[in-house]
Amino acid sequence: MKKAGSLLLAALLLAGTLTGCGKTPQDSSPSGKTPVVLNEVAHSIFYAPMYVAIEEGYFADEGIELTLITGFGADKTMTALLTGEADIGFMGSESTIYTYKEGASDYAVNFAQLTQRAGNFLVSREPIENFSWDMLIGKDVLGGRAGGMPEMVFEYILKKNGIDPANDLSIDQSIDFGSTAAAFSGGQGDFSVEFEPHATSLETKGDGYVVASLGEDSGYVPYTAFSARKSYIEKNPAVIEAFTRALQKGMDYVQTHSPEEIAKVIAPQFEETELSTIETIVGRYAAQDTWKSDLIFTEDSFTLLENILEEAGELDGRVPYEDLVDTTFAEKAAP
């Protein structure tokens, strides 16, 4: 395994010294509800069903007082989870594999999968009507962190199209998450791999044009999931079950409502983004079948994830699906 997994080694060591420290989330707050701290890897319209569940009061209805914190990176979200600063983490499931491989005893277990496609897009400096991936050969592309899902899915697509990520193009992985759009606007790169709202923002400003969806071209991929420490799940199954029920209600909502309706519900989560932009982005994600109808993280999806990790050189041995995935709660909540 490359250094991507080792980025979490400090978190593992720290978790070992802090286990048991911090708050006790199962204790009721003054409101009578159970406080739960959720640390999300990023704050993105890509995760619309979760924000619907928040804004529609589904977590509150299930007796949960939710505190949402943005970790700004899977390594930071996992650190918060393992040290007890967060009860539930929301990130790419590759992080749970990395920490398991590093030897964490109280490792993170995935209990609900939210997205089933990649949420990023390839942005070009000029509009391209009939884009093909071989157009990237010899070009400079602003990519993502090594070992992270955005970069690995990008490389997975390149390989599917017979392109060698290491030799056929130049991928800049030095720019921090969330800063690539600004770098692209500033003149760096011929193409950039962008999440929303950055992809649409570049189009709005005339600085770039979306020419491909990584979600469509990679196929179904278990991109992001919710996880909690094994000990937390064992001690608080009712909390996890209630949390999952609330999430499922959010999933049901996005399956049965228009992008315009979804955008209005989640707009308070994105106060700096115009409603019309939110509608555009939600429509784009809905059109590519981004969100699962249920939260069940299947073994086939987990195997695909490990295939992607192996192809990226980030995994030197398989890990047990039954250790890292618990579908009990998602199956109970499924429609």
Beta strands, then each sheet from edge to edge (+ up, - down):
strand 1: 34-40
strand 2: 64-70
strand 3: 88-91
strand 4: 108-115
strand 5: 120-124
strand 6: 140-142
strand 7: 170-172
strand 8: 191-195
strand 9: 209-213
strand 10: 224-229
sheet 1: 2+ 1+ 3+ 10- 4+
sheet 2: 7+ 6+ 8+ 5- 9+
end
